[in-house]
């Protein structure tokens, strides 16, 4: 009979099944997600800094200059 209590399972490391390695596609998706998150954080930080230094009118003028 197998003891399925958490303390008994934690003590028996010999029967642990190793985790499957990550596939290349999953690793690439995780890298892309991380890079996208870092870029979004950078853009938000720069936006808040510009908002705080020059005010909202500067950002609206900047957007209008790039789009117009």
Helices and strands as residue ranges (DSSP letters): H 6-11, G 13-15, H 24-54, H 56-67
